[in-house]
Amino acid sequence: MQAYLTPIALLVASNLFMTTAWYWHLKFKATPLMFVILVSWGLAFFEYCLAVPANRFGSEVYSPAQLKTIQEVITLVVFAGFSAVYLGHAPTWNTGIGFALIALGAYFVFRG
């Protein structure tokens, strides 16, 4: 069971870093762009330190397509939470429908 859950936990953590790296600065538009880029690179370093092992470990129990699908679904969930909590932009019905359609696609990737 741990072989299945460890890659998912690492992908969740990596996505928290990457989503932060990509969007934290939207609340600080007066911050110089070069500073934003450098901070984001620093955050992305930790994302890579988690995502690479997640994929290495995950490849023992998931196909590459399944790993990518897991990562994309996690990205959507993490982004929706980050957007609502940090940026103050709650998902709309249209966003929810779009995410649901992506989740439907994920179902077909994992369907036997």
Beta strands, then each sheet from edge to edge (+ up, - down):
end
